[in-house]
Amino acid sequence: MRHPLIIFSHCPVCGNDGFSDNDVKSRRCPHCGFVYYLNPSGATVAFILNDKGELLVERRKNPPAQGTFDLPGGFADMGETAEEGIAREVFEETGLRVTKARYLFSLPNQYLYSGMTIPTLDLFFCCEVASTAELRAGDDAAECLWVPLHELSPQLFGLRSISQGVERFLREHAANQEKP
């Protein structure tokens, strides 16, 4: 497999045009010795249930997977925690204010952005919100809707890790409901 950074031909430190594969995870400049590791970017995903037990789902406004189902979330910004990132993303995309974010699990992913495949580590949270009254689609969401869990199909979610995350969430939620 070619390294995702193959599109970068020049060292970002000294500008040398010999920036090349160092190992499976990095590129190295032979001129100044700079080594760049392409580690995954942190991304956050929210599971938000309303009082009826319905899951908040968005329809993607933009590529990739435009028009398919998604969950609120996005990339964490520099200097913010994953919990701060998920609260910000939920607010930007839905207008809802997160009051509690409980970490559930993570999944590795690859996200196509501006023609480059970005490795991500998607962190899934179960989030509580102050109120659902202010729900509105914003930022990357074309629309927001509440879907009963029994009507959800992971295949309707266009991003691989989100589909896998929804499948896992539904499986674990069902297992928890069966416990006495």
FENZIJO-V131971 format. One record per residue. N is the residue number from 1. RES is the residue in three letters. SS is DSSP state (A for helix, B for strand, O for the rest). OMEGA is omega in whole degrees, -180 to 180 (999 if undefined). Layout:
BEGIN
N:RES:SS:OMEGA / N:RES:SS:OMEGA
END
This chain:
BEGIN
1:MET:O:176 / 2:ARG:O:-179 / 3:HIS:O:180 / 4:PRO:A:-179 / 5:LEU:A:-179 / 6:ILE:A:179 / 7:ILE:A:176 / 8:PHE:O:-177 / 9:SER:O:-178 / 10:HIS:O:178 / 11:CYS:O:-180 / 12:PRO:O:-180 / 13:VAL:O:-175 / 14:CYS:O:178 / 15:GLY:O:180 / 16:ASN:O:-177 / 17:ASP:O:180 / 18:GLY:O:-179 / 19:PHE:O:-173 / 20:SER:B:-179 / 21:ASP:B:175 / 22:ASN:B:173 / 23:ASP:B:-175 / 24:VAL:O:-176 / 25:LYS:O:-172 / 26:SER:B:173 / 27:ARG:B:-175 / 28:ARG:B:176 / 29:CYS:O:179 / 30:PRO:O:-177 / 31:HIS:O:-177 / 32:CYS:O:178 / 33:GLY:O:-180 / 34:PHE:O:176 / 35:VAL:B:179 / 36:TYR:B:176 / 37:TYR:B:177 / 38:LEU:O:178 / 39:ASN:O:-178 / 40:PRO:O:173 / 41:SER:B:179 / 42:GLY:B:177 / 43:ALA:B:-177 / 44:THR:B:-178 / 45:VAL:B:-177 / 46:ALA:B:165 / 47:PHE:B:-180 / 48:ILE:B:178 / 49:LEU:B:175 / 50:ASN:O:-178 / 51:ASP:O:179 / 52:LYS:O:-178 / 53:GLY:O:179 / 54:GLU:B:-179 / 55:LEU:B:176 / 56:LEU:B:-179 / 57:VAL:B:176 / 58:GLU:B:168 / 59:ARG:B:-176 / 60:ARG:B:-179 / 61:LYS:O:-172 / 62:ASN:O:172 / 63:PRO:O:-3 / 64:PRO:O:177 / 65:ALA:O:179 / 66:GLN:O:177 / 67:GLY:O:179 / 68:THR:O:177 / 69:PHE:B:178 / 70:ASP:B:173 / 71:LEU:O:177 / 72:PRO:O:177 / 73:GLY:B:180 / 74:GLY:B:-177 / 75:PHE:B:173 / 76:ALA:O:178 / 77:ASP:O:175 / 78:MET:O:176 / 79:GLY:O:178 / 80:GLU:O:176 / 81:THR:O:176 / 82:ALA:A:179 / 83:GLU:A:176 / 84:GLU:A:180 / 85:GLY:A:-180 / 86:ILE:A:178 / 87:ALA:A:180 / 88:ARG:A:-179 / 89:GLU:A:179 / 90:VAL:A:180 / 91:PHE:A:-179 / 92:GLU:A:-174 / 93:GLU:A:-174 / 94:THR:A:-175 / 95:GLY:O:-178 / 96:LEU:O:-179 / 97:ARG:O:179 / 98:VAL:B:177 / 99:THR:B:179 / 100:LYS:B:176 / 101:ALA:B:-180 / 102:ARG:B:-179 / 103:TYR:B:179 / 104:LEU:B:-176 / 105:PHE:B:178 / 106:SER:B:176 / 107:LEU:B:174 / 108:PRO:B:-177 / 109:ASN:B:170 / 110:GLN:B:-174 / 111:TYR:B:179 / 112:LEU:B:-179 / 113:TYR:B:179 / 114:SER:O:177 / 115:GLY:O:180 / 116:MET:B:177 / 117:THR:B:-178 / 118:ILE:B:173 / 119:PRO:B:179 / 120:THR:B:169 / 121:LEU:B:-176 / 122:ASP:B:-178 / 123:LEU:B:-176 / 124:PHE:B:-179 / 125:PHE:B:167 / 126:CYS:B:-174 / 127:CYS:B:171 / 128:GLU:B:-179 / 129:VAL:B:-178 / 130:ALA:O:-178 / 131:SER:O:176 / 132:THR:O:-175 / 133:ALA:O:-176 / 134:GLU:O:-177 / 135:LEU:O:176 / 136:ARG:O:178 / 137:ALA:O:178 / 138:GLY:O:177 / 139:ASP:O:-175 / 140:ASP:O:-177 / 141:ALA:B:176 / 142:ALA:B:176 / 143:GLU:B:177 / 144:CYS:B:179 / 145:LEU:B:177 / 146:TRP:B:-177 / 147:VAL:B:175 / 148:PRO:B:-177 / 149:LEU:A:-179 / 150:HIS:A:178 / 151:GLU:A:-177 / 152:LEU:O:174 / 153:SER:O:-180 / 154:PRO:A:-179 / 155:GLN:A:179 / 156:LEU:A:-180 / 157:PHE:B:-171 / 158:GLY:O:180 / 159:LEU:O:-173 / 160:ARG:A:-176 / 161:SER:A:178 / 162:ILE:A:177 / 163:SER:A:178 / 164:GLN:A:179 / 165:GLY:A:178 / 166:VAL:A:178 / 167:GLU:A:179 / 168:ARG:A:179 / 169:PHE:A:-179 / 170:LEU:A:179 / 171:ARG:A:-179 / 172:GLU:A:178 / 173:HIS:A:178 / 174:ALA:A:179 / 175:ALA:A:179 / 176:ASN:A:179 / 177:GLN:A:-178 / 178:GLU:A:-179 / 179:LYS:O:180 / 180:PRO:O:999
END
